[in-house]
Amino acid sequence: MTALAAAGVNAWRMVGWRGTKSIKHPALLVVHLSYAWIVVGLALRGFINLTGWGLLSMSTHALTVGGLGMMTFGMMCWVGLAHTGRPVKVARSIVVAYIFMVAAAMLRTGAWVLGPSRYAATLDAAGACWCAAFVIYLASYTRILWRPAEGGAAD
């Protein structure tokens, strides 16, 4: 019950943030999406505890892959630009990486729902999406992070 209450309170907070206005700014949108995964994870936890339907790992993966993982990834992209003196405007390749992160969270969280025959393949697909996002990050940010900061940015 506590998890459902926490999901409700956090969902209410999110409404006040007007995250839909960030659609044109992917670097900000991914932060809102990752926070939404925290709400989903808490709601799943409460629902599963109340009904017994589902696995608690579904809520754990919504919280960790979707919430924590996506938030960390989004902040890595944001800070990698801001602290090197670059505008916080992510490349299209990073938008694709964000999509891979969302897909990884969806697949990992929902793997159990697809049934035992698809479980392993779904986990593999989630892992592949997760890895693809980080490969894209490395390809996009290695040269940014290895070069001197622009505009005299010190950190």
Rosetta constraint file for C-alpha pairs under 8 A:
AtomPair CA 1 CA 5 HARMONIC 6.33 0.50
AtomPair CA 1 CA 46 HARMONIC 5.62 0.50
AtomPair CA 1 CA 49 HARMONIC 7.85 0.50
AtomPair CA 1 CA 50 HARMONIC 7.28 0.50
AtomPair CA 2 CA 6 HARMONIC 6.12 0.50
AtomPair CA 2 CA 46 HARMONIC 7.05 0.50
AtomPair CA 3 CA 7 HARMONIC 6.09 0.50
AtomPair CA 3 CA 42 HARMONIC 5.12 0.50
AtomPair CA 3 CA 43 HARMONIC 6.28 0.50
AtomPair CA 3 CA 45 HARMONIC 6.21 0.50
AtomPair CA 3 CA 46 HARMONIC 4.79 0.50
AtomPair CA 4 CA 8 HARMONIC 6.18 0.50
AtomPair CA 4 CA 42 HARMONIC 6.25 0.50
AtomPair CA 4 CA 43 HARMONIC 5.06 0.50
AtomPair CA 4 CA 44 HARMONIC 7.99 0.50
AtomPair CA 4 CA 45 HARMONIC 7.50 0.50
AtomPair CA 4 CA 46 HARMONIC 4.80 0.50
AtomPair CA 4 CA 47 HARMONIC 7.18 0.50
AtomPair CA 5 CA 9 HARMONIC 6.20 0.50
AtomPair CA 6 CA 10 HARMONIC 6.07 0.50
AtomPair CA 6 CA 39 HARMONIC 7.82 0.50
AtomPair CA 6 CA 42 HARMONIC 6.75 0.50
AtomPair CA 6 CA 43 HARMONIC 7.98 0.50
AtomPair CA 7 CA 11 HARMONIC 5.96 0.50
AtomPair CA 7 CA 38 HARMONIC 7.78 0.50
AtomPair CA 7 CA 39 HARMONIC 4.78 0.50
AtomPair CA 7 CA 40 HARMONIC 7.15 0.50
AtomPair CA 7 CA 41 HARMONIC 7.98 0.50
AtomPair CA 7 CA 42 HARMONIC 5.17 0.50
AtomPair CA 7 CA 43 HARMONIC 5.28 0.50
AtomPair CA 8 CA 12 HARMONIC 6.14 0.50
AtomPair CA 8 CA 39 HARMONIC 7.61 0.50
AtomPair CA 8 CA 43 HARMONIC 7.86 0.50
AtomPair CA 9 CA 13 HARMONIC 6.32 0.50
AtomPair CA 10 CA 14 HARMONIC 6.21 0.50
AtomPair CA 10 CA 39 HARMONIC 6.24 0.50
AtomPair CA 11 CA 15 HARMONIC 6.41 0.50
AtomPair CA 11 CA 36 HARMONIC 7.55 0.50
AtomPair CA 11 CA 39 HARMONIC 6.20 0.50
AtomPair CA 12 CA 16 HARMONIC 6.82 0.50
AtomPair CA 13 CA 17 HARMONIC 6.72 0.50
AtomPair CA 14 CA 18 HARMONIC 6.87 0.50
AtomPair CA 14 CA 19 HARMONIC 7.10 0.50
AtomPair CA 14 CA 32 HARMONIC 7.94 0.50
AtomPair CA 14 CA 36 HARMONIC 7.76 0.50
AtomPair CA 15 CA 19 HARMONIC 7.37 0.50
AtomPair CA 18 CA 22 HARMONIC 7.88 0.50
AtomPair CA 19 CA 23 HARMONIC 7.60 0.50
AtomPair CA 19 CA 29 HARMONIC 6.86 0.50
AtomPair CA 19 CA 32 HARMONIC 5.94 0.50
AtomPair CA 20 CA 29 HARMONIC 7.85 0.50
AtomPair CA 22 CA 26 HARMONIC 7.05 0.50
AtomPair CA 22 CA 28 HARMONIC 6.04 0.50
AtomPair CA 22 CA 29 HARMONIC 5.14 0.50
AtomPair CA 23 CA 29 HARMONIC 5.81 0.50
AtomPair CA 24 CA 29 HARMONIC 7.93 0.50
AtomPair CA 25 CA 29 HARMONIC 6.03 0.50
AtomPair CA 25 CA 89 HARMONIC 7.46 0.50
AtomPair CA 26 CA 30 HARMONIC 6.00 0.50
AtomPair CA 26 CA 89 HARMONIC 7.88 0.50
AtomPair CA 26 CA 90 HARMONIC 7.09 0.50
AtomPair CA 26 CA 95 HARMONIC 6.61 0.50
AtomPair CA 27 CA 31 HARMONIC 7.13 0.50
AtomPair CA 27 CA 74 HARMONIC 6.50 0.50
AtomPair CA 27 CA 77 HARMONIC 7.35 0.50
AtomPair CA 27 CA 78 HARMONIC 6.24 0.50
AtomPair CA 27 CA 88 HARMONIC 7.17 0.50
AtomPair CA 27 CA 89 HARMONIC 6.85 0.50
AtomPair CA 27 CA 90 HARMONIC 6.30 0.50
AtomPair CA 28 CA 32 HARMONIC 6.70 0.50
AtomPair CA 29 CA 33 HARMONIC 6.16 0.50
AtomPair CA 30 CA 34 HARMONIC 6.02 0.50
AtomPair CA 30 CA 70 HARMONIC 7.25 0.50
AtomPair CA 30 CA 71 HARMONIC 7.26 0.50
AtomPair CA 30 CA 74 HARMONIC 5.93 0.50
AtomPair CA 30 CA 98 HARMONIC 6.91 0.50
AtomPair CA 31 CA 35 HARMONIC 6.28 0.50
AtomPair CA 31 CA 70 HARMONIC 7.52 0.50
AtomPair CA 31 CA 71 HARMONIC 5.64 0.50
AtomPair CA 31 CA 74 HARMONIC 6.14 0.50
AtomPair CA 31 CA 75 HARMONIC 7.62 0.50
AtomPair CA 32 CA 36 HARMONIC 6.23 0.50
AtomPair CA 33 CA 37 HARMONIC 6.45 0.50
AtomPair CA 34 CA 38 HARMONIC 6.77 0.50
AtomPair CA 34 CA 66 HARMONIC 5.72 0.50
AtomPair CA 34 CA 67 HARMONIC 4.55 0.50
AtomPair CA 34 CA 68 HARMONIC 7.20 0.50
AtomPair CA 34 CA 69 HARMONIC 7.98 0.50
AtomPair CA 34 CA 70 HARMONIC 5.38 0.50
AtomPair CA 34 CA 71 HARMONIC 5.28 0.50
AtomPair CA 35 CA 39 HARMONIC 6.71 0.50
AtomPair CA 35 CA 67 HARMONIC 5.75 0.50
AtomPair CA 35 CA 71 HARMONIC 7.37 0.50
AtomPair CA 36 CA 40 HARMONIC 6.25 0.50
AtomPair CA 36 CA 67 HARMONIC 7.33 0.50
AtomPair CA 37 CA 41 HARMONIC 5.93 0.50
AtomPair CA 37 CA 62 HARMONIC 5.78 0.50
AtomPair CA 37 CA 63 HARMONIC 6.14 0.50
AtomPair CA 37 CA 66 HARMONIC 5.14 0.50
AtomPair CA 37 CA 67 HARMONIC 4.86 0.50
AtomPair CA 38 CA 42 HARMONIC 6.16 0.50
AtomPair CA 38 CA 62 HARMONIC 6.81 0.50
AtomPair CA 38 CA 63 HARMONIC 5.08 0.50
AtomPair CA 38 CA 66 HARMONIC 7.24 0.50
AtomPair CA 38 CA 67 HARMONIC 4.98 0.50
AtomPair CA 39 CA 43 HARMONIC 6.08 0.50
AtomPair CA 40 CA 44 HARMONIC 5.99 0.50
AtomPair CA 40 CA 59 HARMONIC 7.56 0.50
AtomPair CA 40 CA 62 HARMONIC 6.62 0.50
AtomPair CA 40 CA 63 HARMONIC 7.63 0.50
AtomPair CA 41 CA 45 HARMONIC 6.10 0.50
AtomPair CA 41 CA 58 HARMONIC 7.67 0.50
AtomPair CA 41 CA 59 HARMONIC 4.43 0.50
AtomPair CA 41 CA 60 HARMONIC 6.58 0.50
AtomPair CA 41 CA 61 HARMONIC 7.49 0.50
AtomPair CA 41 CA 62 HARMONIC 4.72 0.50
AtomPair CA 41 CA 63 HARMONIC 4.88 0.50
AtomPair CA 42 CA 46 HARMONIC 6.25 0.50
AtomPair CA 42 CA 59 HARMONIC 6.70 0.50
AtomPair CA 42 CA 63 HARMONIC 7.44 0.50
AtomPair CA 43 CA 47 HARMONIC 6.04 0.50
AtomPair CA 43 CA 59 HARMONIC 7.89 0.50
AtomPair CA 44 CA 48 HARMONIC 5.91 0.50
AtomPair CA 44 CA 58 HARMONIC 7.31 0.50
AtomPair CA 44 CA 59 HARMONIC 5.22 0.50
AtomPair CA 45 CA 49 HARMONIC 6.08 0.50
AtomPair CA 45 CA 56 HARMONIC 6.36 0.50
AtomPair CA 45 CA 58 HARMONIC 7.99 0.50
AtomPair CA 45 CA 59 HARMONIC 5.18 0.50
AtomPair CA 45 CA 60 HARMONIC 7.81 0.50
AtomPair CA 46 CA 50 HARMONIC 6.13 0.50
AtomPair CA 47 CA 51 HARMONIC 5.98 0.50
AtomPair CA 47 CA 52 HARMONIC 7.77 0.50
AtomPair CA 47 CA 53 HARMONIC 7.83 0.50
AtomPair CA 48 CA 52 HARMONIC 4.99 0.50
AtomPair CA 48 CA 53 HARMONIC 5.39 0.50
AtomPair CA 48 CA 54 HARMONIC 5.86 0.50
AtomPair CA 48 CA 55 HARMONIC 7.01 0.50
AtomPair CA 48 CA 56 HARMONIC 6.65 0.50
AtomPair CA 49 CA 56 HARMONIC 7.96 0.50
AtomPair CA 54 CA 58 HARMONIC 7.30 0.50
AtomPair CA 54 CA 112 HARMONIC 7.60 0.50
AtomPair CA 54 CA 113 HARMONIC 7.78 0.50
AtomPair CA 55 CA 59 HARMONIC 7.71 0.50
AtomPair CA 55 CA 112 HARMONIC 7.54 0.50
AtomPair CA 56 CA 60 HARMONIC 6.39 0.50
AtomPair CA 57 CA 61 HARMONIC 5.95 0.50
AtomPair CA 57 CA 109 HARMONIC 7.70 0.50
AtomPair CA 58 CA 62 HARMONIC 6.26 0.50
AtomPair CA 58 CA 108 HARMONIC 7.56 0.50
AtomPair CA 58 CA 109 HARMONIC 4.71 0.50
AtomPair CA 58 CA 110 HARMONIC 6.67 0.50
AtomPair CA 58 CA 112 HARMONIC 7.61 0.50
AtomPair CA 59 CA 63 HARMONIC 6.16 0.50
AtomPair CA 59 CA 109 HARMONIC 6.95 0.50
AtomPair CA 60 CA 64 HARMONIC 6.03 0.50
AtomPair CA 61 CA 65 HARMONIC 5.24 0.50
AtomPair CA 61 CA 66 HARMONIC 6.89 0.50
AtomPair CA 61 CA 105 HARMONIC 7.12 0.50
AtomPair CA 61 CA 108 HARMONIC 6.44 0.50
AtomPair CA 61 CA 109 HARMONIC 5.36 0.50
AtomPair CA 62 CA 66 HARMONIC 4.93 0.50
AtomPair CA 62 CA 67 HARMONIC 6.42 0.50
AtomPair CA 62 CA 105 HARMONIC 6.29 0.50
AtomPair CA 62 CA 106 HARMONIC 7.74 0.50
AtomPair CA 62 CA 108 HARMONIC 7.76 0.50
AtomPair CA 62 CA 109 HARMONIC 5.48 0.50
AtomPair CA 63 CA 67 HARMONIC 4.71 0.50
AtomPair CA 63 CA 68 HARMONIC 6.32 0.50
AtomPair CA 64 CA 68 HARMONIC 4.75 0.50
AtomPair CA 64 CA 69 HARMONIC 5.83 0.50
AtomPair CA 65 CA 69 HARMONIC 4.70 0.50
AtomPair CA 65 CA 70 HARMONIC 6.55 0.50
AtomPair CA 65 CA 104 HARMONIC 7.38 0.50
AtomPair CA 65 CA 105 HARMONIC 5.29 0.50
AtomPair CA 65 CA 108 HARMONIC 7.67 0.50
AtomPair CA 66 CA 70 HARMONIC 5.36 0.50
AtomPair CA 66 CA 71 HARMONIC 7.75 0.50
AtomPair CA 66 CA 101 HARMONIC 7.54 0.50
AtomPair CA 66 CA 102 HARMONIC 6.86 0.50
AtomPair CA 66 CA 104 HARMONIC 7.89 0.50
AtomPair CA 66 CA 105 HARMONIC 4.81 0.50
AtomPair CA 66 CA 106 HARMONIC 7.75 0.50
AtomPair CA 67 CA 71 HARMONIC 5.91 0.50
AtomPair CA 68 CA 72 HARMONIC 6.04 0.50
AtomPair CA 69 CA 73 HARMONIC 6.12 0.50
AtomPair CA 70 CA 74 HARMONIC 5.94 0.50
AtomPair CA 70 CA 98 HARMONIC 7.88 0.50
AtomPair CA 70 CA 101 HARMONIC 6.33 0.50
AtomPair CA 70 CA 102 HARMONIC 7.62 0.50
AtomPair CA 71 CA 75 HARMONIC 6.10 0.50
AtomPair CA 72 CA 76 HARMONIC 6.08 0.50
AtomPair CA 73 CA 77 HARMONIC 6.41 0.50
AtomPair CA 74 CA 78 HARMONIC 6.23 0.50
AtomPair CA 74 CA 98 HARMONIC 7.77 0.50
AtomPair CA 75 CA 79 HARMONIC 5.78 0.50
AtomPair CA 76 CA 80 HARMONIC 5.75 0.50
AtomPair CA 77 CA 81 HARMONIC 6.56 0.50
AtomPair CA 77 CA 90 HARMONIC 7.42 0.50
AtomPair CA 77 CA 94 HARMONIC 8.00 0.50
AtomPair CA 77 CA 137 HARMONIC 7.78 0.50
AtomPair CA 77 CA 141 HARMONIC 7.99 0.50
AtomPair CA 78 CA 82 HARMONIC 6.16 0.50
AtomPair CA 78 CA 88 HARMONIC 6.06 0.50
AtomPair CA 78 CA 90 HARMONIC 7.83 0.50
AtomPair CA 79 CA 83 HARMONIC 5.54 0.50
AtomPair CA 80 CA 84 HARMONIC 6.44 0.50
AtomPair CA 80 CA 141 HARMONIC 7.34 0.50
AtomPair CA 80 CA 144 HARMONIC 7.57 0.50
AtomPair CA 80 CA 145 HARMONIC 6.75 0.50
AtomPair CA 81 CA 85 HARMONIC 6.52 0.50
AtomPair CA 81 CA 86 HARMONIC 5.00 0.50
AtomPair CA 81 CA 87 HARMONIC 6.38 0.50
AtomPair CA 81 CA 88 HARMONIC 5.63 0.50
AtomPair CA 81 CA 89 HARMONIC 7.92 0.50
AtomPair CA 81 CA 144 HARMONIC 7.65 0.50
AtomPair CA 82 CA 86 HARMONIC 5.51 0.50
AtomPair CA 82 CA 87 HARMONIC 6.33 0.50
AtomPair CA 82 CA 88 HARMONIC 5.86 0.50
AtomPair CA 83 CA 149 HARMONIC 7.49 0.50
AtomPair CA 83 CA 153 HARMONIC 6.67 0.50
AtomPair CA 83 CA 154 HARMONIC 7.57 0.50
AtomPair CA 83 CA 155 HARMONIC 5.16 0.50
AtomPair CA 84 CA 144 HARMONIC 7.63 0.50
AtomPair CA 84 CA 145 HARMONIC 7.33 0.50
AtomPair CA 84 CA 148 HARMONIC 7.28 0.50
AtomPair CA 84 CA 149 HARMONIC 4.17 0.50
AtomPair CA 84 CA 150 HARMONIC 5.93 0.50
AtomPair CA 84 CA 153 HARMONIC 5.89 0.50
AtomPair CA 84 CA 154 HARMONIC 7.61 0.50
AtomPair CA 84 CA 155 HARMONIC 6.56 0.50
AtomPair CA 85 CA 149 HARMONIC 5.54 0.50
AtomPair CA 85 CA 150 HARMONIC 4.71 0.50
AtomPair CA 85 CA 151 HARMONIC 5.74 0.50
AtomPair CA 85 CA 152 HARMONIC 7.08 0.50
AtomPair CA 85 CA 153 HARMONIC 5.02 0.50
AtomPair CA 86 CA 149 HARMONIC 7.74 0.50
AtomPair CA 86 CA 150 HARMONIC 6.32 0.50
AtomPair CA 90 CA 94 HARMONIC 6.07 0.50
AtomPair CA 90 CA 95 HARMONIC 7.09 0.50
AtomPair CA 91 CA 95 HARMONIC 6.71 0.50
AtomPair CA 91 CA 140 HARMONIC 7.98 0.50
AtomPair CA 92 CA 96 HARMONIC 6.40 0.50
AtomPair CA 93 CA 97 HARMONIC 6.31 0.50
AtomPair CA 93 CA 136 HARMONIC 6.70 0.50
AtomPair CA 93 CA 140 HARMONIC 7.38 0.50
AtomPair CA 94 CA 98 HARMONIC 6.13 0.50
AtomPair CA 94 CA 133 HARMONIC 7.87 0.50
AtomPair CA 94 CA 136 HARMONIC 6.78 0.50
AtomPair CA 94 CA 137 HARMONIC 6.64 0.50
AtomPair CA 94 CA 140 HARMONIC 7.47 0.50
AtomPair CA 95 CA 99 HARMONIC 6.37 0.50
AtomPair CA 96 CA 100 HARMONIC 6.34 0.50
AtomPair CA 96 CA 133 HARMONIC 7.65 0.50
AtomPair CA 97 CA 101 HARMONIC 6.27 0.50
AtomPair CA 97 CA 132 HARMONIC 7.00 0.50
AtomPair CA 97 CA 133 HARMONIC 4.21 0.50
AtomPair CA 97 CA 134 HARMONIC 7.34 0.50
AtomPair CA 97 CA 136 HARMONIC 6.16 0.50
AtomPair CA 97 CA 137 HARMONIC 7.16 0.50
AtomPair CA 98 CA 102 HARMONIC 6.31 0.50
AtomPair CA 98 CA 133 HARMONIC 6.85 0.50
AtomPair CA 99 CA 103 HARMONIC 6.14 0.50
AtomPair CA 100 CA 104 HARMONIC 6.05 0.50
AtomPair CA 100 CA 129 HARMONIC 4.96 0.50
AtomPair CA 100 CA 130 HARMONIC 6.39 0.50
AtomPair CA 100 CA 132 HARMONIC 6.85 0.50
AtomPair CA 100 CA 133 HARMONIC 5.61 0.50
AtomPair CA 101 CA 105 HARMONIC 6.28 0.50
AtomPair CA 101 CA 129 HARMONIC 6.48 0.50
AtomPair CA 101 CA 130 HARMONIC 5.74 0.50
AtomPair CA 101 CA 133 HARMONIC 6.22 0.50
AtomPair CA 102 CA 106 HARMONIC 6.16 0.50
AtomPair CA 103 CA 107 HARMONIC 5.97 0.50
AtomPair CA 103 CA 126 HARMONIC 6.94 0.50
AtomPair CA 103 CA 129 HARMONIC 6.59 0.50
AtomPair CA 104 CA 108 HARMONIC 5.91 0.50
AtomPair CA 104 CA 125 HARMONIC 7.41 0.50
AtomPair CA 104 CA 126 HARMONIC 4.21 0.50
AtomPair CA 104 CA 127 HARMONIC 6.66 0.50
AtomPair CA 104 CA 128 HARMONIC 7.82 0.50
AtomPair CA 104 CA 129 HARMONIC 5.24 0.50
AtomPair CA 104 CA 130 HARMONIC 5.56 0.50
AtomPair CA 105 CA 109 HARMONIC 5.87 0.50
AtomPair CA 105 CA 126 HARMONIC 7.09 0.50
AtomPair CA 106 CA 110 HARMONIC 5.91 0.50
AtomPair CA 106 CA 126 HARMONIC 7.94 0.50
AtomPair CA 107 CA 111 HARMONIC 5.59 0.50
AtomPair CA 107 CA 122 HARMONIC 6.14 0.50
AtomPair CA 107 CA 123 HARMONIC 7.01 0.50
AtomPair CA 107 CA 125 HARMONIC 7.26 0.50
AtomPair CA 107 CA 126 HARMONIC 5.33 0.50
AtomPair CA 108 CA 122 HARMONIC 7.10 0.50
AtomPair CA 108 CA 123 HARMONIC 6.00 0.50
AtomPair CA 108 CA 126 HARMONIC 5.58 0.50
AtomPair CA 110 CA 114 HARMONIC 6.96 0.50
AtomPair CA 111 CA 115 HARMONIC 7.35 0.50
AtomPair CA 111 CA 118 HARMONIC 7.60 0.50
AtomPair CA 111 CA 119 HARMONIC 5.48 0.50
AtomPair CA 111 CA 122 HARMONIC 5.67 0.50
AtomPair CA 111 CA 123 HARMONIC 6.66 0.50
AtomPair CA 112 CA 116 HARMONIC 7.07 0.50
AtomPair CA 112 CA 119 HARMONIC 6.16 0.50
AtomPair CA 114 CA 118 HARMONIC 6.04 0.50
AtomPair CA 114 CA 119 HARMONIC 6.64 0.50
AtomPair CA 115 CA 119 HARMONIC 6.01 0.50
AtomPair CA 116 CA 120 HARMONIC 7.74 0.50
AtomPair CA 118 CA 122 HARMONIC 5.98 0.50
AtomPair CA 119 CA 123 HARMONIC 6.28 0.50
AtomPair CA 120 CA 124 HARMONIC 6.22 0.50
AtomPair CA 121 CA 125 HARMONIC 6.14 0.50
AtomPair CA 122 CA 126 HARMONIC 6.12 0.50
AtomPair CA 123 CA 127 HARMONIC 6.14 0.50
AtomPair CA 124 CA 128 HARMONIC 6.09 0.50
AtomPair CA 125 CA 129 HARMONIC 6.17 0.50
AtomPair CA 126 CA 130 HARMONIC 6.21 0.50
AtomPair CA 127 CA 131 HARMONIC 6.11 0.50
AtomPair CA 128 CA 132 HARMONIC 5.97 0.50
AtomPair CA 129 CA 133 HARMONIC 6.27 0.50
AtomPair CA 130 CA 134 HARMONIC 6.69 0.50
AtomPair CA 131 CA 135 HARMONIC 6.15 0.50
AtomPair CA 132 CA 136 HARMONIC 6.14 0.50
AtomPair CA 133 CA 137 HARMONIC 6.23 0.50
AtomPair CA 134 CA 138 HARMONIC 6.11 0.50
AtomPair CA 135 CA 139 HARMONIC 6.18 0.50
AtomPair CA 136 CA 140 HARMONIC 6.04 0.50
AtomPair CA 137 CA 141 HARMONIC 5.71 0.50
AtomPair CA 137 CA 142 HARMONIC 7.88 0.50
AtomPair CA 138 CA 142 HARMONIC 5.41 0.50
AtomPair CA 139 CA 143 HARMONIC 7.92 0.50
AtomPair CA 140 CA 144 HARMONIC 7.47 0.50
AtomPair CA 141 CA 145 HARMONIC 5.94 0.50
AtomPair CA 142 CA 146 HARMONIC 6.05 0.50
AtomPair CA 143 CA 147 HARMONIC 6.09 0.50
AtomPair CA 149 CA 153 HARMONIC 5.49 0.50
AtomPair CA 149 CA 154 HARMONIC 7.04 0.50
AtomPair CA 149 CA 155 HARMONIC 7.78 0.50
